[in-house]
Amino acid sequence: MLRKEQDLTISLETFGLSKYEAQAYVTLITKGTISASELAYYAKIPRTKVYPTLLKLEKKRLAIISKRKPIICNAIAPEDAFDELIHDQINRVNGMNSVVTKLKCTYENSKKARGTEEKRYFNLSPNHVSSQLKTMIEKSKSSILVMVDTWGLNLFAQCKEEILHALRKNVDIKLILPLSLVGSESFRAIPNDVKIRISEITQNCILCDHSEILLIDSNNGKGVIFTSTQVLENNYAKIFSCIWKEAEKIGSVKEMGKNHVQEIFKIIDVLRENGLGFALNSTLCSEGKEIDWIKLLEKNGINLKRLDFEELVKIIDGGLQITCAGQIQQIEDDNHIVIESKMNSGKSLPWAMILDRYLNLKGHKTRLMYQNHSRNGEKVHIKITSKTR
């Protein structure tokens, strides 16, 4: 049988026909008037089963068979054959609806007596997860909290139009994702006004308006959506808030290439461990010993000597933005570089010393000066005094 005929056969089985009955009827309406032996051949029904099958079809008013041999059979037209059967099915469905309605009333009454409220969740096939996510984003009114891995980010990026629509409604959208995804194609598709931070995420959770949670399985793409579950929603919001506070801000570096962004965060990790302490010790050291910052980073797998000056300036500027709301300024006329931060915690000092050491390795003599302006933050001046030959 052809694929289309096979589909029809399976559909007829839902009407209560057996497999052989369904195959026989589809063959009859396809071939027209044929003999029982021909029916057995075309419908792929055993010869011993074809006559009993025809008798059953005749009893169900789906076929006509001759009373003499050779047995000839013909199908009754579908509009005549199934009219009564369809009405029977409709009556059955109406009866089932009536029973379900009564069961729901009984359930609601018992629920009130027990003092409980209904909690709902819906399983979603992979094909429906994307459309459900788009609907959730489009319906959102106040906030969207998103934690995603690679799979989840790809799905979220496909909702760009819905995200833009939500942003135009002043919906607050926060996104947490792993560093490895920064600079990817999906990452670049996320609109600029979405607030993004970096943390190690191994799950896909989206909470809209503190009322709906969508969880997505990265292994198979299936999803589950929870509604009317206040306890779960509140707990997720608290978990998200804690991770968001500890996550790294990404600032404007999201426009940079993936490799440079990841290099910035590697440097941040090294500086977080010992960078500020090394910087302070270096400035206070009376013996004039200096930390070789480039070597320190190389020991941690970060090679900055391969970069040209402009690339390094971009990396340092990005690192300053993330760690201390700072920036780097070049005053070319007098070979003067200023690194400034709105914070006066000393966090800009390691970045300045990295640049200073880089310039030394490139043959420049420099002079470095640190200024703490208390309420107005801090500045580090790097003055290029000469270039060695």
SELOLO-635532 format. One record per atom (N, C-alpha, C, O): x, y negated, z negated; residue in one letter. Coordinates in steps of 0.1 Angstrom, whole numbers, plus 2048, in hexadecimal, padded with zeros to 3 digits. Example, Ala and Ser with C-alpha at 12.3 -4.5 7.8 and 13.67 -1.06 7.14 Angstrom:
REM SELOLO-635532
8848397B2a;87B82D7B2a;8848217B2a;88E8217ABa;8808167B9s;88980B7B9s;8818007B1s;8867F57B0s;
REM end
This chain:
REM SELOLO-635532
80880C800m;800800800m;8097F3800m;8147F37FAm;8047E9806l;80B7DC807l;80B7D67F9l;8027D97F0l;8147CC7F7r;8147C57EAr;8077BE7E6r;8037BF7DBr;8017B87F0k;7F47B17EEk;7E97BB7E9k;7E17B87E1k;7E97C67F0e;7DF7D17EDe;7E27D67DFe;7D97DA7D7e;7EF7D87DBq;7F27DD7CEq;7ED7D37C3q;7E87D77B9q;7EF7C67C6d;7EA7BC7BCd;7DB7BD7BAd;7D67BC7AFd;7D47BF7C6l;7C57C07C5l;7C17CC7BDl;7B87CC7B5l;7C97D77BFt;7C67E47B8t;7C77E27A9t;7BE7E67A1t;7D27DB7A4i;7D47D8796i;7C97CF791i;7C47D1785i;7C57C5799s;7BA7BC794s;7AD7C4792s;7A67C1789s;7AA7CD79Bl;79E7D579Al;79D7DE78El;7937E1788l;7A97E278Ae;7AA7EB77Ee;7A57E3771e;7A07E9768e;7A67D5772t;7A17CD766t;7927CD766t;78C7C975Ct;78B7D1772f;77D7D2772f;7787DF76Df;76B7E276Df;7817E8769g;77D7F5764g;77E80076Dg;77A80B76Ag;7837FE779l;786809783l;79281077Fl;79C80B77Al;79281D782s;79E825780s;7A882278Bs;7A581B795s;7B582678Ak;7BF823794k;7BB8297A1k;7BC8227ABk;7B68357A2y;7B283B7AFy;7A68347B4y;7A68327C1y;79D8307ACe;7918297B1e;79581C7B7e;7908187C2e;79D8157B0a;7A28087B5a;7A98097C2a;7A78017CCa;7B28137C3q;7BA8167D0q;7B08197DBq;7B28157E6q;7A68227D8a;79D8267E2a;79581A7E8a;7938197F4a;7908127DEy;7878077E3y;78F7FC7EBy;78A7F87F5y;79B7F97E7v;7A37F07EEv;7A67F57FCv;7A67EE806v;7A98027FDt;7AC80880At;79F808813t;7A180681Ft;79480A80Dl;78780A815l;7847FD81Bl;7807FC827l;7867F2813i;7837E5818i;78E7E0822i;78B7D782Ai;7997E7821t;7A47E482Bt;7A37EB838t;7A57E5843t;79F7F8837k;79F801843k;79180284Ak;790805855k;7867FF842g;779800847g;77480F845g;77881583Cg;76B81384Et;76682184Et;77182B851t;77682B85Ct;774834848i;77E83E84Ai;77984B844i;77084C83Ci;780856847s;77D863841s;784864833s;78D85D830s;77F86E82Ca;78587081Ea;79387481Fa;79B870817a;79787C829s;7A588082As;7AE87482Es;7B9873829s;7A986B837e;7B085F83Ae;7B185682De;7BC85082Be;7A7855825l;7A784D819l;7B2852810l;7BA84B80Al;7B386080Ea;7BD866806a;7CB86280Ba;7D485F802a;7CD861818y;7DA85E81Ey;7DE84F81By;7E884C816y;7D484681Fy;7D783881Ey;7D8833810y;7E082A80Dy;7CF838807a;7CF8347F9a;7D983B7F0a;7DA8377E5a;7DF8457F6k;7E984D7EEk;7E38537E2k;7E78527D7k;7D785A7E5i;7D08617DBi;7D18707DEi;7CF8747E9i;7D48797D4p;7D48877D6p;7C788C7DDp;7BC8877D9p;7C88957E6r;7BC89A7EDr;7B18A07E4r;7A589E7E6r;7B68A67D9t;7AD8AC7CFt;7A68A27C7t;79B8A57C1t;7AB8957C8k;7A588A7BFk;79C8817C8k;7948797C2k;79D8827D5v;7978777DDv;7878787DDv;78186E7DCv;7828857DDy;7738867DDy;76D8827D0y;76487A7D0y;7738877C4p;76D8827B7p;76E8737B6p;76686C7B0p;77986D7BBt;77B85E7BBt;7708577C3t;76A84D7BEt;76D85D7CFl;7628577D7l;7548587D0l;74C84E7D1l;7528637CAl;7458657C2l;74485A7B7l;7398557B5l;74E8577B1k;74E84D7A6k;74C83F7ACk;7448377A6k;75283C7B7l;75082F7BEl;74182E7C3l;73C8237C2l;73C8397C8e;72E8397CCe;7258367C0e;71B82F7C1e;72783D7B5k;71F83B7A9k;72082D7A4k;71682779Ek;72B8267A6k;72D8187A1k;72880E7ACk;72A8027AAk;7228147B7r;71D80C7C2r;7288037C8r;7267F87CCr;73480A7CAl;73F8037D1l;7428097DEl;74A8037E6l;73C8157E1a;73F81C7EEa;7338247F2a;72B8287EAa;7338277FFi;729830805i;73083C80Bi;73A83A812i;72C848808i;73285480Ei;72785C815i;71C85D811i;72B863820s;72286B828s;71F878820s;72787C818s;71487F824k;71088B81Dk;715898825k;7128A3820k;71B896830r;71F8A1838r;72E8A083Br;73489583Br;7348AB83Fk;7428AC842k;7448A9851k;73B8AD859k;74F8A3855p;75989D84Cp;754891844p;74C88984Ap;75788F838i;75288482Fi;758877834i;764875836i;74E86E837i;75286183Ci;74E857831i;74485982Ai;75784D82Ec;754844823c;756835828c;75E832831c;74F82C821n;75081E824n;74E816817n;74781B80En;75480A816a;75380280Aa;7477F980Ba;7437F4816a;7417F7800i;7367EC7FFi;73D7DF7FEi;7477DE7F6i;7387D5805a;73F7C8805a;7417C37F6a;7387C47EEa;74C7BC7F4p;74F7B87E6p;7457AF7E0p;7427B07D4p;73F7A67E8e;73579D7E2e;7287A47DDe;7227A07D4e;7257B07E4d;71A7B87DFd;71E7C27D4d;7177C47CBd;72B7C77D6a;72F7D17CDa;7327CC7BEa;72F7D37B5a;7377C07BDf;73B7BC7B0f;7327B27A9f;7357AD79Ef;7287AE7B0d;71E7A47AAd;7197A979Dd;71A7A1793d;7147B579Ce;70F7BA78Fe;71A7BC785e;7197B9779e;7267C178Al;7317C3781l;7367B577Bl;73A7B576Fl;7367AB783i;73A79E77Ei;731799773i;735793769i;72479B775h;71A79776Bh;71C79E75Eh;71A799753h;71F7AB760d;7227B3754d;72E7AE74Cd;72D7AD740d;7387AA754q;7447A574Dq;741797746q;74679573Bq;73978F74Di;736782747i;72E78473Ai;73177D730i;72578D73An;71D79072En;726795723n;724792717n;73079D727r;7397A271Dr;741797716r;74379770Ar;74678E71Fv;74E78371Av;74677A711v;74B775707v;739777715n;73176F70Dn;72E7756FFn;72E76F6F5n;72C782700g;72B7896F3g;7377896EAg;7367876DEg;74378A6F0m;74F7896E9m;75177B6E3m;7557796D8m;74E7716EBn;74F7636E6n;7467616DAn;74A75A6D0n;73A7666DAs;7317656CFs;73676C6C3s;7357666B8s;73C7776C4v;74277E6B9v;74E7766B3v;74F7756A7v;7577716BCv;7627696B8v;75E75C6B0v;7647596A6v;7537566B5t;74E74A6AFt;74974D6A0t;74C745697t;74375869Fk;73E75C691k;74A760688k;74A75C67Dk;75476668El;760769687l;76875D682l;76C75C677l;76875368Bk;76F746687k;76873F67Ck;76E73A673k;75B73F67Cc;753739671c;756740664c;75873A659c;75674D665t;759755659t;767752653t;769751647t;77075165Dy;77E74F659y;780741653y;78673F648y;77A737659e;77A729653e;774728645e;77A72263De;76972F643n;76272F636n;76B73562Cn;76C731620n;77174162Fs;77A748626s;786740623s;78C740618s;78B73862Dk;79773062Bk;795725622k;79D722619k;78971F623k;785714619k;78471960Bk;788713601k;77F72560Aa;77E72B5FDa;78B72E5F6a;78D72E5EAa;7957315FFr;7A37355FAr;7AB7285F8r;7B67295F2r;7A671D5FDg;7AE7105FCg;7BA710604g;7C470A601g;7BA716610t;7C5716619t;7C270E626t;7B670B629t;7CC70A62De;7CA70363Ae;7D170B645e;7DB712643e;7CC709651e;7D171165De;7DE70C662e;7E0700663e;7E7715665k;7F471266Bk;7F5719678k;7F172567Ak;7F9712682r;7F9717690r;807717696r;80F70F694r;80972269Ey;8157226A7y;8117296B4y;8097316B4y;8187256BEf;81672B6CBf;82372F6D2f;82C7276D2f;82373B6D6n;82F7406DEn;82E73C6ECn;82473B6F2n;83A7386F1l;83B7336FFl;84473B707l;84F73F703l;84073E713s;84974571Ds;85473B722s;85172F721s;85F740727p;86973672Cp;86472D736p;868721737p;85A73173Fn;855729749n;84C71D744n;84A71374Bn;84771F737h;83E715732h;84570B728h;83F701724h;85270F724v;85870771Av;85B6F871Fv;8586EF718v;8606F772Bs;8636EA731s;8576E1732s;8576D572Es;84B6E7737s;83F6DF738s;83A6DB72As;8356D0729s;83B6E3720q;8376E0713q;83F6D570Dq;83A6CC706q;84C6D670Fl;8556CB70Al;8526BE710l;8526B4709l;84F6BE71Dk;84C6B1724k;83F6AB71Ek;83E69F71Ck;8356B471Bt;8286B0716t;82B6AA708t;82569F705t;8336B0700m;8356AB6F2m;83C69D6F3m;8386946EBm;84669C6FBi;84D68F6FCi;843684701i;8436796FCi;83B68770Be;83267E711e;828679707e;82466D707e;8236826FEk;81967F6F4k;81E6786E8k;8176736E0k;82B6786E6s;8316736DAs;82E6646D8s;82D65D6E2s;82D6606CBk;82A6526C9k;83464A6C0k;83563E6C1k;83C6516B8s;84564A6AFs;8536506AFs;85C6486B0s;85565D6AFs;8626626AEs;8646706B5s;85A6786B5s;8706726BAi;87467F6BFi;8816836BAi;88B67C6BCi;88268E6B2l;88F6926ACl;89369F6B4l;88C6A96B4l;89F69F6B9v;8A46AA6C2v;8B16AF6BDv;8BB6A86BCv;8B26BC6BBm;8BF6C36B9m;8C06CE6C4m;8B76D76C4m;8CA6CE6CCv;8CB6D76D7v;8D96DD6DAv;8E36D66D7v;8D96E96DFd;8E66EE6E5d;8E56ED6F4d;8DD6E56F9d;8ED6F46FBt;8ED6F370At;8E06F5710t;8DC6ED719t;8D970070Cw;8CC703712w;8C26F8710w;8BB6F3719w;8C16F4703g;8B86E96FFg;8BB6DC706g;8B16D570Ag;8C76D8708l;8CB6CC70El;8C76CC71Dl;8C26C2722l;8C86D7724n;8C46D8732n;8B56D6733n;8B16CF73Cn;8AD6DC72Al;89F6DA72Al;89B6CB727l;8936C572Dl;8A26C671Df;89F6B8719f;8A26AE724f;89B6A4726f;8AD6B172Ba;8B16A8736a;8A76A8742a;8A669F749a;8A06B4743q;8966B574Eq;88A6AC74Bq;8816AA753q;8896A773Fc;87D69E73Ac;88168F73Bc;87B688734c;88A68C744k;88E67E745k;883674746k;88366A73Fk;87A67674Fe;86E66D752e;86666C745e;862661742e;86367773Ee;85B676732e;86366F727e;85D66871Fe;870671726i;87866A71Ci;87865B71Ei;876653715i;87965772Bl;87964972El;86B64372Bl;86A637726l;86064A72Dh;85364672Ah;85264471Bh;84C63A716h;85764D713a;85764C704a;85F6416FFa;85A63A6F6a;86A63E705l;873633701l;86C626704l;86D61C6FCl;86462570Fr;85D619712r;852616708r;84D60B706r;84D621701k;84461F6F6k;84A61D6E9k;84461D6DEk;85761A6E9n;85F6186DDn;8606246D4n;8616236C7n;85F6306DAv;86163C6D2v;87063E6CEv;87863C6D7v;8726416C2d;8806426BDd;8856516C0d;88065A6BAd;88F6526C9i;89365F6CDi;8A26616C9i;8AB6596CCi;8A466B6C1k;8B166F6BBk;8B567D6C0k;8AD6866C0k;8C167E6C5l;8C668A6CBl;8D368E6C4l;8DD6866C4l;8D469B6BFi;8E06A06BAi;8E56AC6C3i;8DD6B56C5i;8F16AC6C7l;8F66B76CFl;9056BA6CDl;90B6B16C6l;90A6C56D1p;9186C86CFp;9216C06D8p;91D6BB6E2p;92D6BE6D3l;9376B66DBl;93A6BC6E9l;93C6B46F2l;9396C96EAs;93C6D06F7s;9336CB702s;9366CD70Es;9276C66FEl;91D6C2709l;91F6B370Dl;9196AF717l;9276AC706v;92969E70Av;93069D717v;93A6A3719v;92A695720g;93069372Dg;92A69D738g;92E69C743g;9226A7733s;91D6B173Ds;9126AA745s;90E69F743s;90E6B1750e;9046AB759e;8F76A8752e;8F169E754e;8F36B2749s;8E66B0741s;8E86A4738s;8DE69C736s;8F36A3732f;8F6698729f;8F468A730f;8EE68172Af;8FA68973Cr;8F967D743r;8EB679748r;8E866E74Br;8E2683748a;8D568074Ca;8CC67A741a;8C1675743a;8D167B734i;8CA675729i;8CA66672Ai;8D566072Bi;8BE65F729p;8BE65172Ap;8C664A71Fp;8C8650714p;8CB63E722n;8D5637719n;8CF63470Bn;8D6634701n;8C263170Bd;8BC62C6FEd;8B96386F4d;8B56356E9d;8BC6446F8v;8BB64F6EFv;8C764F6E5v;8D264E6EAv;8C464F6D8k;8CF64F6CFk;8D665D6CEk;8CF6676CBk;8E365D6CFi;8EA66A6D0i;8F566B6C6i;8FC6626C4i;8F56776BFr;9006796B6r;9056886B8r;8FF6906BEr;91268A6B3i;9186976B6i;91969F6A9i;91E69A69Fi;9166AC6AAs;9176B569Fs;9176C36A5s;9126C56B0s;91C6CD69De;91C6DB6A2e;90E6E06A1e;9096E4696e;9076E26ACi;8F96E66ACi;8F86F46B3i;8FE6F66BEi;8F16FD6ADt;8EF70A6B3t;8E070E6B4t;8DD71A6B5t;8D87046B5q;8C97076B6q;8C36FC6BFq;8C96F26C2q;8B66FF6C2n;8AE6F66CAn;8A16F36C3n;8986FB6C3n;8A06E76BDc;8956E26B6c;8916D46BAc;8996CB6BBc;8846D26BDi;87F6C56C1i;8736C26B8i;8696CA6B8i;8736B76B1l;8686B36A9l;8626A66AEl;86969C6AFl;8556A56B1c;84F6996B7c;8456946ADc;83C69B6A8c;8466876A9d;83D6806A0d;83B688693d;83068668Cd;84469068Eh;843698682h;8366A0682h;8306A3677h;8326A468Es;8256AC68Fs;8266B9697s;81F6C2695s;8306B96A0e;8326C56A8e;8416C96A9e;8496C06ABe;8446D66A7i;8516DA6A8i;8526E56B3i;84A6EE6B4i;85C6E36BCl;85F6ED6C7l;86C6F36C4l;8766EC6C3l;86D7006C3l;8797086C1l;87B7106CEl;8727156D4l;8887106D3i;88B7176E0i;8967216DDi;8A071D6D7i;89472D6E2d;89E7376E1d;8A87366EDd;8A47386F9d;8B57346EAs;8BF7326F5s;8C273F6FCs;8C7740707s;8BF74B6F6n;8C27586FCn;8B875B707n;8BC762711n;8AB757706n;8A275C710n;899750715n;89075271En;89A74470Fg;892739714g;88473870Fg;87D72F712g;881742706k;873741700k;8727376F6k;87C7336F0k;8667326F3g;8647286E9g;85872B6E0g;8507336E3g;8587236D5v;84C7246CCv;84A7166C7v;85370F6C3v;83D7126C7i;8397056C3i;8307066B6i;82770E6B6i;8346FE6ACf;82C6FD6A0f;8246F069Ff;82A6E66A2f;8186F169Bt;8106E6699t;8096E768Bt;8066F2686t;8056DC685s;7FE6DC678s;8056E366Es;7FF6EA666s;8136E266Et;81B6E9663t;8236DE65Ct;82F6DD65Ft;81D6D7653q;8236CB64Dq;8306CE646q;83A6C7646q;8306DA63Fv;83C6DE637v;8486E0640v;8536DB63Dv;8466E864Bl;8506EA654l;8556DE65Bl;8616DC65Cl;84C6D565Fe;8506C8665e;8586BF65Ce;8626B9660e;8546BE650n;85B6B6646n;8696BB643n;8726B3642n;86A6C8642n;8776CE63Fn;8806CC64Bn;88C6C9649n;87B6CE657y;8836CC663y;8886BD664y;8946BB667y;87F6B4661a;8836A6661a;88E6A3658a;89769B65Aa;88D6A964Ck;8986A7642k;8A56AD646k;8AF6A6645k;8A46B964Ci;8B16BF651i;8B76B765Ci;8C36B465Ci;8AF6B2665f;8B36A9670f;8BA69D66Af;8C569966Ff;8B4697661s;8B968A65Bs;8C668C655s;8CF684656s;8C869864Ec;8D569B647c;8E069D652c;8EB698650c;8DD6A465Ci;8E76A7667i;8EA69A66Ei;8F5697672i;8E0692670w;8E1685678w;8EB67C670w;8F3675676w;8EA67B663k;8F367265Bk;90167765Ck;90A66E65Ck;90468465Ce;91168965De;91768A66Be;92368B66De;90E689675a;91368B683a;91A67F687a;919674682a;923681691e;92B676697e;92366D6A0e;91C6726A9e;92566069Fk;91E6576A9k;9266586B6k;93265B6B6k;91F6566C1i;9266576CDi;92864A6D4i;9316486DDi;92163F6D0g;9236326D5g;9226316E5g;91A6396EBg;92A6296EAs;92A6276F9s;933631700s;93463070Ds;93A63A6F9v;9436436FFv;93C64D708v;94265470Fv;92F64E707k;92765870Fk;92965571Ek;92565E726k;92D649721e;92F647730e;93C64C735e;93F64C741e;94565072Bm;95265572Fm;952663734m;94766A733m;95D66873Ag;95D67573Fg;95D67F733g;96167C728g;95968B736k;95869672Bk;966698724k;966699718k;97069972Cn;97D69C726n;98269171Dn;987694712n;980685720h;98467A718h;97C67970Bh;981676700h;96F67B70Cv;96667B701v;96A6856F7v;96B6836EBv;96D6916FCq;97169C6F3q;97E69A6EDq;98169E6E1q;9876936F4e;9946906EFe;9936866E3e;99A6876D9e;98A67C6E5i;9876726DAi;98367A6CDi;9896776C2i;97A6836CEf;97568A6C2f;9806936BCf;9806956B0f;9896986C5k;9946A06BFk;99D6976B7k;9A269B6ACk;9A068B6BCi;9A86826B5i;9A267E6A8i;9A867D69Di;99567C6A8i;98D67869Ci;98F683691i;990680686i;98E690696d;98F69B68Cd;99D69A686d;99E69C679d;9A869868Ev;9B5697688v;9B668C67Ev;9BC68D673v;9B2680682l;9B367467Al;9AA67566Dl;9AE670663l;99F67C66Er;99767E662r;99E686658r;99D68464Cr;9A669065Ce;9AE698653e;9B969164Ce;9BB692640e;9C168A654n;9CD68464En;9D1676654n;9DB67064Fn;9CA67165Eg;9CE666665g;9CF65965Dg;9D965265Dg;9C5656655l;9C564964Dl;9D064A642l;9D7640640l;9D265563Cg;9DC657632g;9EA655638g;9F364E632g;9EC65B644f;9F965A64Af;9FC64B64Ef;A0764664Df;9F1645653a;9F3637657a;9F662E64Ca;9FF62564Da;9F062F640l;9F2627635l;A0162A62Fl;A0862162Cl;A0463762Fn;A1263A62An;A1C634634n;A2763062Fn;A19634640s;A2362F64As;A25620648s;A3061B649s;A1A619646t;A1B60A644t;A22606636t;A285FC635t;A2160F62Cl;A2660C61Fl;A3461261Dl;A3B60F613l;A3961A627c;A46621625c;A51617625c;A5360F62Fc;A5961661Bs;A6360C619s;A70610621s;A78607624s;A7161D625e;A7D62162Ce;A7C61F63Be;A85622642e;A7161A63Fg;A6F61864Eg;A6C624656g;A6D623662g;A6962F64Fk;A6663B657k;A5863A65Ck;A4F635656k;A5663E668e;A4963D66Fe;A4464B673e;A4C654677e;A3764C673i;A30659677i;A30658687i;A2C64E68Di;A3466368Dd;A3366469Cd;A2566969Fd;A2267569Fd;A1C6606A1w;A0E6636A3w;A0B66C6B0w;A026746AFw;A136696BAi;A116716C6i;A156806C3i;A0E6896C8i;A1F6826BCk;A236906B8k;A196966AFk;A166A26B0k;A1468E6A6l;A0A69369Dl;9FD6996A4l;9F86A36A1l;9F96916AEl;9EE6956B7l;9F16A16C0l;9E96AA6C2l;9FE6A16C5e;A026AC6CDe;A026B96C6e;9FF6C46CBe;A056B96B9k;A056C56B1k;9F76CB6AFk;9F56D66ADk;9ED6C26B2n;9DF6C66B1n;9D96C76BFn;9CD6C76C1n;9E16C96C9g;9DD6CC6D7g;9D86C06DEg;9D16C16E8g;9DC6B46DAi;9D76A76E1i;9E36A06E7i;9EC69B6E0i;9E46A06F5n;9EF69A6FCn;9EB68D702n;9E568C70Cn;9F06826FBl;9EC674700l;9F766E709l;9F4665710l;A03674709k;A0D66F711k;A0A670720k;A10669729k;A02679724r;9FE67C732r;9F5671737r;9F466F743r;9EF66972El;9E565F732l;9EC652736l;9F764F731l;9E664A740d;9EB63D742d;9E5634738d;9DD637730d;9EA627737f;9E761E72Df;9D861B72Cf;9D261B722f;9D2619738e;9C3616739e;9BB621733e;9B161F72Ce;9BF62E736e;9B7639731e;9B863A722e;9AE63C71Be;9C463871Dl;9C663870El;9BE62D707l;9B862F6FDl;9BE62170Dv;9B6616707v;9A861A706v;9A16176FCv;9A2620711k;994624711k;99162E705k;98762E6FFk;99B638704i;9996426F9i;99963C6EBi;99163F6E3i;9A36336E9i;9A462C6DCi;9986236DAi;9936236CFi;99361C6E4d;9886146E2d;97B61C6DFd;9746186D6d;97A6286E5g;96F6316E2g;9706366D4g;9666366CDg;97C63A6CFg;97E63E6C2g;97B6346B7g;9756376ADg;97F6276BAl;97C61C6B1l;96D61A6B0l;9686186A5l;96661B6BBq;9576196BBq;9516236B2q;9486206AAq;95562F6B3i;94F63A6ABi;95263A69Ci;94963C694i;95F638699t;96363968Bt;96262D683t;96062E677t;963621689c;963615680c;95C609687c;95F5FD683c;95360B691a;94D600698a;9575F669Da;9555EA69Ca;9625FB6A2g;96D5F26A7g;96E5F26B6g;9665F76BDg;9785EA6BAq;97B5E96C9q;9895E46CBq;9905E06C1q;98E5E56D7i;99B5E16DAi;99B5D66E5i;9935D66EEi;9A35CC6E3q;9A45C06ECq;9B25BE6F1q;9BC5BF6E9q;9B45BC6FEq;9C15B9703q;9C25AB707q;9BA5A570Fq;9CC5A4702i;9CF596705i;9DC59770Ei;9E7597708i;9DA59771Be;9E559A724e;9F058F724e;9FC592726e;9EC582723d;9F5577725d;A0157871Bd;A0C576720d;9FF57C70Fd;A0A57C706d;A0D58B701d;A1258C6F6d;A09595709n;A0C5A3705n;A075A66F7n;A0E5AB6EFn;9FB5A36F5h;9F55A46E7h;9E85AD6E8h;9DF5AB6F0h;9E85B76DFi;9DC5C06DEi;9D65BF6D0i;9DE5BF6C7i;9C95BD6D0v;9C25BC6C3v;9B85C76C1v;9B05C96CAv;9BA5CE6B6i;9B05D96B3i;9A95D46A7i;9AF5D269Ci;99C5D36A8e;9945CE69De;9885D769Ae;9835DF6A2e;9845D668Ds;9795DE688s;9705D667Fs;9755CD678s;9635D967Fk;95A5D2677k;95B5D7668k;9555D165Fk;9625E2667m;9635E8659m;9725E5655m;97B5E465Dm;9745E4648n;9815E1643n;9865ED63Bn;98C5EB630n;9845F9640s;988605639s;99660A63Ds;99A614638s;99C604647g;9A960864Bg;9A8613656g;9B261865Bg;99C61665Bk;99A621664k;99F61D672k;9A262667Bk;9A1610675s;9A660C682s;9B560D683s;9BB60E68Es;9BC60E677l;9CA60E677l;9D061B67El;9DA619686l;9CB62767Cp;9D1633683p;9D0631692p;9D963569Ap;9C562C697w;9C362A6A6w;9CE6206ABw;9D36216B6w;9D06156A3a;9DA60B6A7a;9E86116A8a;9F060F6B1a;9EB61A69Em;9F862069Dm;9FA62A6A9m;A0562C6AEm;9EF6316ADi;9F063A6B8i;9F46326C5i;9FD6366CCi;9ED6276C7l;9F061E6D3l;9FE6186D2l;A066186DCl;A026146C6d;A1060F6C4d;A1A6196C7d;A246156CEd;A196256C2r;A236306C5r;A236336D4r;A2E6356DAr;A176336DBy;A176356E9y;A1F62B6F1y;A2662E6FAy;A1D61E6EDl;A246136F3l;A336156F1l;A3B6126FBl;A386196E5n;A4661C6E3n;A4B6266ECn;A566256F1n;A446316EEl;A4863C6F6l;A49638705l;A5163E70Dl;A4162E709k;A41629716k;A4C61E718k;A4D618723k;A5461C70Eg;A5F61370Fg;A5D60570Ag;A655FC70Dg;A52602703h;A4F5F56FEh;A535F46EFh;A515FD6E7h;A585E86ECk;A5B5E56DEk;A4F5DD6D9k;A4A5D46E0k;A4A5E16CDt;A3D5DA6C8t;A3F5D66BAt;A485DA6B3t;A365CD6B6r;A355C96A8r;A265CA6A4r;A1E5C56ABr;A245D1699l;A165D4694l;A135CC687l;A1B5CC67El;A075C6687m;A035BF67Bm;9F45C2677m;9EB5C1680m;9F25C566By;9E55C9666y;9DF5BD65Ey;9E55B8655y;9D25BA661q;9CB5AF65Aq;9BE5B4655q;9B65BA65Cq;9BB5B3648n;9AF5B6641n;9A75A963En;9AB5A1636n;99C5A8645h;99459B644h;98859D63Ah;97E59563Bh;9895A7632s;97E5A9628s;9715AB62Es;96E5B5634s;9685A162Cr;95A5A2631r;95A5A3640r;9505A9646r;96359D647n;96359D656n;96A5A965Dn;96C5A8669n;96E5B3655g;9745BE65Bg;9835BD65Bg;9895B6652g;98A5C4664e;9985C4665e;99D5C3673e;9965C667De;9AA5BF675k;9B05BE682k;9BE5C4681k;9C55C2677k;9C25CA68Cv;9D05CE68Dv;9D55C869Av;9D05CA6A5v;9E05C1699h;9E65BA6A5h;9F35C26A9h;9FB5C66A1h;9F35C56B6i;9FF5CB6BCi;A055C16C6i;9FF5BE6D0i;A115BD6C2k;A185B36CBk;A235BA6D2k;A2C5C06CCk;A225BA6E0i;A2D5C06E8i;A385B66EAi;A365AC6F1i;A435B86E3t;A4E5AF6E3t;A575B06EFt;A5C5A66F4t;A5A5BC6F4s;A625BE700s;A615CC705s;A5B5D46FFs;A675CE710k;A675DB716k;A765E0718k;A7E5D971Ek;A795EB713t;A875F0714t;A895F6722t;A7F5FB728t;A955F6726r;A985FB734r;A9E609732r;AA160F73Cr;
REM end
